[in-house]
Amino acid sequence: MYRSPTQLRAKRTEDAFLSAFRQLLSDQGFAKTSIDDIALLSGQTRSAFLSRFGTKKATLFILFDEYCAEVSALMSDISEQIQHLPSAMACAHLMSISLEARLTEHFASNRAMHELYLEDLRTDERTQRIFRQLVGLMRKTQATHLPKGTYTDTGAYSAAQLLVTINFNYALKAMPAFAREPEQRHALIVEAIAVALKF
């Protein structure tokens, strides 16, 4: 079980490892990054890395947990704003620009988690929790901004899936033909979500 270091020197060592790992994940991905690469770039030793983290995958989960915590807190904030926003489309727009920003900021860990997904085609439980929280936001958006009886739970799941899939693939540079101008890009995403919410 991972425990964050309390001593300043240990904290600096961990920060050096994590910073190097992020950079390597961004540049070359999870599979091509070795513990020796991380140690070399961080200026630390392989044995110090193994002592602190145990494995490369355990270290990735620390980085991904940072992303998940940020996104979960973000969605809690958005949930509080839904009733004050003028429409379902305004809610979707806020969700879209906010999620893309977090995905871009945490590109390294999301890219690496996608690599792991492609290995065994199983969605990590952390990702599932985030998705369920997003579905909750979509349900609240429906209940707040759409007439009763004009939507179903399928719409909430579909809207959440569209939001995640499009923003994730764009942030991971898998949609080079998609609109590059942010307002245009999010307007397109919001239009798709607005249709899905009414299913």
Backbone as CSV, one residue per row, in Angstrom:
resi,resn,N_x,N_y,N_z,CA_x,CA_y,CA_z,C_x,C_y,C_z
1,MET,0.845,-1.187,0.000,0.000,0.000,0.000,0.887,1.246,0.000
2,TYR,0.667,2.110,-0.961,1.474,3.323,-1.088,1.153,4.307,0.029
3,ARG,2.200,4.916,0.590,2.051,5.999,1.556,2.924,7.165,1.125
4,SER,2.345,8.339,1.082,3.096,9.533,0.696,4.181,9.814,1.723
5,PRO,5.391,10.188,1.294,6.483,10.444,2.246,6.202,11.672,3.106
6,THR,6.741,11.662,4.318,6.555,12.794,5.230,7.821,13.636,5.367
7,GLN,8.972,13.013,5.190,10.229,13.765,5.326,10.522,14.526,4.034
8,LEU,11.098,15.711,4.176,11.342,16.586,3.033,12.233,15.929,1.987
9,ARG,13.299,15.281,2.426,14.226,14.654,1.473,13.529,13.549,0.683
10,ALA,12.737,12.730,1.381,12.011,11.648,0.713,10.984,12.218,-0.257
11,LYS,10.366,13.317,0.137,9.387,13.967,-0.739,10.047,14.486,-2.008
12,ARG,11.222,15.076,-1.869,11.951,15.572,-3.045,12.345,14.432,-3.977
13,THR,12.767,13.321,-3.392,13.137,12.151,-4.202,11.922,11.635,-4.969
14,GLU,10.797,11.525,-4.261,9.580,11.045,-4.918,9.150,11.995,-6.030
15,ASP,9.188,13.289,-5.759,8.806,14.272,-6.770,9.683,14.173,-8.012
16,ALA,10.975,13.922,-7.801,11.902,13.778,-8.930,11.541,12.550,-9.768
17,PHE,11.235,11.447,-9.107,10.820,10.238,-9.824,9.523,10.475,-10.606
18,LEU,8.534,11.053,-9.949,7.233,11.247,-10.592,7.315,12.225,-11.755
19,SER,8.101,13.276,-11.595,8.283,14.241,-12.678,8.955,13.592,-13.886
20,ALA,9.985,12.800,-13.634,10.671,12.099,-14.723,9.729,11.099,-15.404
21,PHE,8.953,10.393,-14.601,8.023,9.397,-15.151,6.969,10.065,-16.033
22,ARG,6.422,11.182,-15.564,5.447,11.924,-16.377,6.030,12.309,-17.731
23,GLN,7.253,12.824,-17.688,7.891,13.266,-18.929,8.093,12.101,-19.888
24,LEU,8.562,10.988,-19.367,8.806,9.819,-20.203,7.500,9.237,-20.749
25,LEU,6.472,9.211,-19.927,5.171,8.723,-20.404,4.640,9.595,-21.527
26,SER,4.816,10.904,-21.386,4.376,11.827,-22.435,5.158,11.619,-23.719
27,ASP,6.456,11.413,-23.582,7.335,11.322,-24.752,7.272,9.977,-25.461
28,GLN,7.198,8.880,-24.687,7.349,7.563,-25.312,6.353,6.511,-24.840
29,GLY,5.517,6.833,-23.881,4.505,5.888,-23.444,4.990,4.944,-22.356
30,PHE,4.059,4.127,-21.870,4.318,3.252,-20.726,5.234,2.086,-21.079
31,ALA,4.908,1.370,-22.142,5.649,0.155,-22.486,7.117,0.437,-22.776
32,LYS,7.411,1.567,-23.399,8.787,1.882,-23.788,9.597,2.543,-22.676
33,THR,8.947,2.832,-21.564,9.640,3.471,-20.448,10.068,2.414,-19.440
34,SER,11.347,2.400,-19.124,11.858,1.443,-18.142,12.153,2.151,-16.818
35,ILE,12.286,1.359,-15.780,12.659,1.916,-14.471,14.037,2.559,-14.553
36,ASP,14.927,1.966,-15.338,16.254,2.569,-15.511,16.148,3.940,-16.172
37,ASP,15.229,4.083,-17.127,15.002,5.384,-17.775,14.556,6.423,-16.746
38,ILE,13.637,6.013,-15.897,13.099,6.924,-14.879,14.199,7.343,-13.909
39,ALA,14.974,6.358,-13.475,16.063,6.650,-12.529,17.078,7.599,-13.155
40,LEU,17.445,7.341,-14.391,18.436,8.182,-15.071,17.943,9.621,-15.212
41,LEU,16.713,9.789,-15.695,16.186,11.134,-15.907,15.974,11.886,-14.593
42,SER,15.641,11.160,-13.544,15.376,11.796,-12.250,16.650,12.106,-11.474
43,GLY,17.770,11.488,-11.890,19.016,11.665,-11.138,19.053,10.836,-9.868
44,GLN,18.176,9.829,-9.793,18.119,8.950,-8.615,18.571,7.547,-9.027
45,THR,18.435,6.593,-8.122,18.868,5.231,-8.419,17.675,4.306,-8.634
46,ARG,17.936,3.223,-9.368,16.904,2.206,-9.597,16.430,1.612,-8.273
47,SER,17.358,1.336,-7.377,16.992,0.731,-6.094,16.121,1.674,-5.266
48,ALA,16.382,2.982,-5.359,15.553,3.949,-4.627,14.134,3.954,-5.195
49,PHE,14.027,3.823,-6.513,12.712,3.764,-7.141,11.954,2.530,-6.657
50,LEU,12.596,1.379,-6.700,11.942,0.134,-6.304,11.553,0.162,-4.837
51,SER,12.410,0.744,-4.008,12.123,0.848,-2.582,10.905,1.733,-2.317
52,ARG,10.787,2.800,-3.091,9.692,3.764,-2.864,8.383,3.280,-3.467
53,PHE,8.416,2.748,-4.712,7.182,2.449,-5.440,6.916,0.962,-5.672
54,GLY,7.945,0.172,-5.751,7.779,-1.265,-6.002,7.764,-1.615,-7.475
55,THR,6.823,-1.043,-8.221,6.719,-1.357,-9.643,6.389,-0.100,-10.442
56,LYS,6.606,-0.218,-11.724,6.264,0.876,-12.641,4.752,1.091,-12.677
57,LYS,3.984,0.005,-12.669,2.532,0.125,-12.724,1.993,0.796,-11.461
58,ALA,2.533,0.451,-10.304,2.096,1.087,-9.055,2.364,2.583,-9.100
59,THR,3.454,2.974,-9.724,3.793,4.392,-9.852,2.816,5.098,-10.780
60,LEU,2.446,4.422,-11.851,1.448,4.984,-12.760,0.136,5.240,-12.028
61,PHE,-0.259,4.308,-11.176,-1.525,4.471,-10.458,-1.488,5.688,-9.523
62,ILE,-0.325,6.022,-9.001,-0.197,7.234,-8.180,-0.499,8.456,-9.038
63,LEU,0.073,8.499,-10.233,-0.179,9.623,-11.141,-1.638,9.661,-11.574
64,PHE,-2.195,8.506,-11.877,-3.582,8.470,-12.346,-4.555,8.817,-11.219
65,ASP,-4.207,8.434,-9.990,-5.041,8.803,-8.848,-5.099,10.323,-8.678
66,GLU,-3.998,11.007,-8.994,-3.996,12.473,-8.934,-5.023,13.037,-9.917
67,TYR,-5.018,12.487,-11.123,-5.988,12.908,-12.141,-7.416,12.635,-11.671
68,CYS,-7.654,11.429,-11.168,-9.003,11.046,-10.752,-9.506,11.934,-9.622
69,ALA,-8.633,12.250,-8.676,-9.029,13.115,-7.565,-9.406,14.506,-8.072
70,GLU,-8.619,15.033,-9.005,-8.916,16.347,-9.577,-10.240,16.347,-10.329
71,VAL,-10.461,15.325,-11.141,-11.680,15.264,-11.944,-12.908,15.053,-11.059
72,SER,-12.757,14.238,-10.025,-13.867,14.014,-9.111,-14.248,15.310,-8.393
73,ALA,-13.250,16.050,-7.937,-13.515,17.336,-7.273,-14.141,18.325,-8.255
74,LEU,-13.651,18.315,-9.485,-14.205,19.189,-10.520,-15.682,18.883,-10.749
75,MET,-16.026,17.601,-10.843,-17.419,17.236,-11.090,-18.308,17.588,-9.907
76,SER,-17.773,17.503,-8.700,-18.544,17.942,-7.534,-18.841,19.431,-7.620
77,ASP,-17.854,20.198,-8.052,-18.051,21.648,-8.233,-19.103,21.931,-9.310
78,ILE,-18.998,21.208,-10.427,-19.956,21.409,-11.514,-21.366,21.037,-11.055
79,SER,-21.483,19.981,-10.270,-22.785,19.556,-9.767,-23.477,20.684,-9.000
80,GLU,-22.695,21.446,-8.252,-23.253,22.571,-7.495,-23.703,23.712,-8.414
81,GLN,-23.121,23.781,-9.608,-23.433,24.878,-10.526,-24.601,24.594,-11.466
82,ILE,-24.955,23.327,-11.629,-25.949,22.939,-12.637,-27.258,23.715,-12.496
83,GLN,-27.753,23.843,-11.292,-29.043,24.527,-11.116,-28.968,26.019,-11.412
84,HIS,-27.756,26.580,-11.417,-27.591,28.013,-11.669,-27.279,28.324,-13.130
85,LEU,-27.026,27.291,-13.929,-26.723,27.499,-15.342,-28.028,27.585,-16.134
86,PRO,-28.010,28.305,-17.273,-29.275,28.593,-17.966,-29.869,27.437,-18.759
87,SER,-29.068,26.430,-19.080,-29.599,25.368,-19.946,-28.741,24.110,-19.851
88,ALA,-29.277,23.025,-20.410,-28.513,21.774,-20.485,-27.260,21.964,-21.338
89,MET,-27.370,22.759,-22.391,-26.217,22.995,-23.258,-25.121,23.763,-22.521
90,ALA,-25.511,24.688,-21.663,-24.520,25.414,-20.869,-23.809,24.473,-19.904
91,CYS,-24.555,23.534,-19.343,-23.950,22.523,-18.457,-22.953,21.659,-19.234
92,ALA,-23.384,21.199,-20.407,-22.522,20.357,-21.241,-21.266,21.106,-21.662
93,HIS,-21.402,22.374,-21.967,-20.248,23.176,-22.365,-19.241,23.284,-21.223
94,LEU,-19.727,23.551,-20.027,-18.838,23.631,-18.866,-18.137,22.302,-18.629
95,MET,-18.875,21.214,-18.716,-18.280,19.884,-18.526,-17.214,19.609,-19.579
96,SER,-17.507,19.937,-20.826,-16.605,19.626,-21.922,-15.282,20.382,-21.822
97,ILE,-15.357,21.690,-21.623,-14.098,22.453,-21.553,-13.304,22.092,-20.311
98,SER,-14.001,21.789,-19.214,-13.315,21.456,-17.969,-12.628,20.095,-18.063
99,LEU,-13.337,19.119,-18.637,-12.755,17.780,-18.758,-11.561,17.786,-19.707
100,GLU,-11.699,18.477,-20.834,-10.576,18.524,-21.774,-9.329,19.126,-21.118
101,ALA,-9.529,20.164,-20.326,-8.390,20.807,-19.656,-7.686,19.832,-18.727
102,ARG,-8.449,19.031,-17.975,-7.827,18.065,-17.049,-7.154,16.933,-17.813
103,LEU,-7.789,16.475,-18.887,-7.184,15.413,-19.693,-5.874,15.881,-20.320
104,THR,-5.838,17.118,-20.773,-4.623,17.658,-21.376,-3.521,17.803,-20.328
105,GLU,-3.903,18.302,-19.161,-2.931,18.474,-18.071,-2.357,17.137,-17.621
106,HIS,-3.191,16.107,-17.628,-2.769,14.777,-17.171,-2.629,13.818,-18.357
107,PHE,-2.129,14.346,-19.456,-1.949,13.558,-20.673,-1.138,12.291,-20.411
108,ALA,-0.041,12.415,-19.664,0.890,11.297,-19.472,0.211,10.085,-18.852
109,SER,-0.470,10.286,-17.740,-1.080,9.141,-17.063,-2.260,8.585,-17.848
110,ASN,-3.015,9.449,-18.527,-4.132,8.953,-19.334,-3.644,8.158,-20.534
111,ARG,-2.556,8.611,-21.143,-1.983,7.866,-22.261,-1.540,6.482,-21.798
112,ALA,-0.881,6.436,-20.642,-0.382,5.160,-20.116,-1.531,4.236,-19.719
113,MET,-2.574,4.773,-19.098,-3.720,3.944,-18.723,-4.410,3.387,-19.967
114,HIS,-4.419,4.160,-21.036,-4.997,3.670,-22.291,-4.171,2.504,-22.837
115,GLU,-2.865,2.596,-22.708,-2.005,1.473,-23.126,-2.352,0.210,-22.357
116,LEU,-2.541,0.336,-21.048,-2.890,-0.826,-20.230,-4.250,-1.385,-20.636
117,TYR,-5.186,-0.490,-20.940,-6.510,-0.934,-21.386,-6.391,-1.754,-22.670
118,LEU,-5.572,-1.299,-23.598,-5.435,-2.001,-24.876,-4.795,-3.377,-24.719
119,GLU,-4.054,-3.578,-23.638,-3.434,-4.886,-23.391,-4.463,-5.951,-23.045
120,ASP,-5.420,-5.614,-22.157,-6.371,-6.642,-21.710,-7.843,-6.265,-21.899
121,LEU,-8.076,-5.074,-22.499,-9.435,-4.608,-22.792,-10.336,-4.617,-21.559
122,ARG,-9.754,-4.239,-20.408,-10.529,-4.094,-19.176,-10.400,-2.664,-18.682
123,THR,-11.531,-2.061,-18.368,-11.536,-0.686,-17.881,-11.197,-0.675,-16.398
124,ASP,-10.223,0.130,-16.020,-9.783,0.218,-14.637,-10.922,0.718,-13.749
125,GLU,-10.966,0.249,-12.519,-12.041,0.639,-11.593,-12.052,2.139,-11.317
126,ARG,-10.883,2.780,-11.376,-10.827,4.234,-11.171,-11.578,4.953,-12.296
127,THR,-11.345,4.509,-13.511,-12.023,5.076,-14.671,-13.531,4.840,-14.581
128,GLN,-13.921,3.669,-14.128,-15.341,3.362,-13.981,-16.002,4.291,-12.966
129,ARG,-15.303,4.572,-11.849,-15.866,5.472,-10.829,-16.073,6.876,-11.390
130,ILE,-15.086,7.364,-12.141,-15.198,8.692,-12.748,-16.373,8.728,-13.724
131,PHE,-16.508,7.674,-14.510,-17.597,7.620,-15.483,-18.959,7.632,-14.787
132,ARG,-19.091,6.856,-13.715,-20.363,6.833,-12.993,-20.691,8.212,-12.405
133,GLN,-19.672,8.912,-11.924,-19.897,10.252,-11.402,-20.351,11.199,-12.511
134,LEU,-19.779,11.034,-13.696,-20.181,11.857,-14.837,-21.620,11.555,-15.258
135,VAL,-22.004,10.287,-15.229,-23.397,9.929,-15.531,-24.329,10.628,-14.539
136,GLY,-23.918,10.696,-13.277,-24.702,11.407,-12.278,-24.897,12.873,-12.631
137,LEU,-23.840,13.502,-13.167,-23.955,14.894,-13.614,-24.950,15.021,-14.761
138,MET,-24.896,14.071,-15.676,-25.818,14.109,-16.812,-27.259,13.924,-16.345
139,ARG,-27.482,13.030,-15.382,-28.832,12.838,-14.838,-29.339,14.127,-14.188
140,LYS,-28.453,14.778,-13.427,-28.849,16.021,-12.762,-29.142,17.110,-13.789
141,THR,-28.364,17.144,-14.853,-28.605,18.106,-15.937,-29.964,17.860,-16.572
142,GLN,-30.272,16.597,-16.848,-31.581,16.259,-17.417,-32.717,16.705,-16.491
143,ALA,-32.604,16.326,-15.223,-33.676,16.612,-14.269,-33.867,18.112,-14.043
144,THR,-32.781,18.864,-14.160,-32.839,20.305,-13.901,-33.298,21.098,-15.116
145,HIS,-32.876,20.674,-16.302,-33.058,21.527,-17.482,-33.950,20.968,-18.584
146,LEU,-34.386,19.723,-18.459,-35.246,19.157,-19.504,-36.635,18.854,-18.940
147,PRO,-37.667,18.995,-19.763,-39.018,18.697,-19.280,-39.144,17.235,-18.863
148,LYS,-39.859,17.014,-17.783,-40.059,15.652,-17.284,-40.697,14.795,-18.372
149,GLY,-40.205,13.564,-18.491,-40.755,12.646,-19.471,-40.141,12.748,-20.854
150,THR,-39.161,13.650,-21.032,-38.552,13.824,-22.362,-37.160,13.195,-22.441
151,TYR,-36.761,12.461,-21.430,-35.420,11.876,-21.409,-35.437,10.554,-20.656
152,THR,-34.392,9.766,-20.856,-34.243,8.484,-20.161,-32.823,8.355,-19.643
153,ASP,-32.589,7.304,-18.867,-31.245,7.046,-18.346,-30.272,6.696,-19.469
154,THR,-30.801,6.127,-20.545,-29.945,5.849,-21.703,-29.311,7.136,-22.207
155,GLY,-30.065,8.218,-22.181,-29.539,9.508,-22.607,-28.407,9.988,-21.723
156,ALA,-28.547,9.794,-20.415,-27.486,10.215,-19.488,-26.195,9.428,-19.749
157,TYR,-26.333,8.110,-19.927,-25.147,7.284,-20.213,-24.543,7.647,-21.570
158,SER,-25.398,7.849,-22.562,-24.903,8.180,-23.902,-24.179,9.521,-23.910
159,ALA,-24.756,10.509,-23.227,-24.131,11.829,-23.162,-22.775,11.756,-22.463
160,ALA,-22.715,11.007,-21.369,-21.443,10.841,-20.649,-20.406,10.165,-21.540
161,GLN,-20.838,9.130,-22.269,-19.904,8.417,-23.149,-19.374,9.318,-24.255
162,LEU,-20.239,10.109,-24.848,-19.805,11.044,-25.894,-18.808,12.057,-25.343
163,LEU,-19.119,12.625,-24.194,-18.248,13.635,-23.596,-16.857,13.073,-23.337
164,VAL,-16.807,11.905,-22.714,-15.518,11.295,-22.383,-14.762,10.890,-23.639
165,THR,-15.431,10.181,-24.528,-14.749,9.621,-25.698,-14.171,10.703,-26.600
166,ILE,-14.959,11.717,-26.894,-14.467,12.754,-27.810,-13.346,13.553,-27.174
167,ASN,-13.539,14.000,-25.934,-12.499,14.788,-25.284,-11.236,13.969,-25.022
168,PHE,-11.410,12.709,-24.641,-10.260,11.840,-24.389,-9.438,11.654,-25.662
169,ASN,-10.112,11.315,-26.738,-9.391,11.074,-27.991,-8.752,12.347,-28.538
170,TYR,-9.420,13.479,-28.356,-8.811,14.731,-28.800,-7.571,15.053,-27.966
171,ALA,-7.688,14.927,-26.654,-6.559,15.235,-25.769,-5.377,14.297,-26.016
172,LEU,-5.664,13.045,-26.395,-4.602,12.088,-26.669,-4.133,12.142,-28.125
173,LYS,-4.543,13.212,-28.820,-4.069,13.483,-30.181,-4.478,12.395,-31.181
174,ALA,-5.645,11.796,-30.939,-6.146,10.744,-31.827,-7.213,11.258,-32.787
175,MET,-7.451,12.583,-32.783,-8.465,13.156,-33.676,-7.883,14.371,-34.389
176,PRO,-6.890,14.159,-35.258,-6.216,15.295,-35.889,-7.102,16.111,-36.826
177,ALA,-8.209,15.559,-37.288,-9.089,16.297,-38.203,-10.200,17.049,-37.466
178,PHE,-10.272,16.876,-36.153,-11.330,17.536,-35.388,-11.014,19.020,-35.239
179,ALA,-12.061,19.822,-35.043,-11.897,21.279,-34.946,-10.830,21.649,-33.914
180,ARG,-9.880,22.481,-34.320,-8.790,22.876,-33.417,-9.145,24.092,-32.572
181,GLU,-10.024,24.943,-33.103,-10.412,26.141,-32.357,-11.332,25.712,-31.207
182,PRO,-10.960,26.039,-29.955,-11.685,25.498,-28.800,-13.188,25.744,-28.806
183,GLU,-13.621,26.956,-29.076,-15.056,27.229,-29.028,-15.818,26.420,-30.081
184,GLN,-15.232,26.298,-31.262,-15.867,25.506,-32.319,-15.904,24.030,-31.921
185,ARG,-14.788,23.568,-31.384,-14.695,22.156,-30.984,-15.738,21.830,-29.909
186,HIS,-15.799,22.651,-28.878,-16.741,22.358,-27.789,-18.187,22.588,-28.206
187,ALA,-18.413,23.490,-29.144,-19.768,23.673,-29.664,-20.253,22.397,-30.349
188,LEU,-19.371,21.751,-31.105,-19.724,20.492,-31.767,-20.008,19.392,-30.746
189,ILE,-19.160,19.310,-29.723,-19.343,18.298,-28.682,-20.661,18.530,-27.949
190,VAL,-20.928,19.780,-27.616,-22.149,20.120,-26.889,-23.393,19.777,-27.711
191,GLU,-23.353,20.005,-29.006,-24.497,19.655,-29.864,-24.776,18.153,-29.791
192,ALA,-23.722,17.351,-29.820,-23.891,15.904,-29.744,-24.447,15.479,-28.383
193,ILE,-23.931,16.103,-27.313,-24.403,15.775,-25.966,-25.865,16.184,-25.799
194,ALA,-26.228,17.344,-26.341,-27.603,17.834,-26.216,-28.603,16.857,-26.847
195,VAL,-28.218,16.291,-27.975,-29.083,15.290,-28.622,-29.174,14.040,-27.744
196,ALA,-28.025,13.579,-27.252,-28.002,12.363,-26.442,-28.824,12.503,-25.157
197,LEU,-28.756,13.670,-24.530,-29.472,13.881,-23.269,-30.978,13.692,-23.420
198,LYS,-31.502,13.895,-24.627,-32.941,13.817,-24.861,-33.405,12.410,-25.233
199,PHE,-32.500,11.455,-25.265,-32.902,10.072,-25.577,-33.777,9.536,-24.440
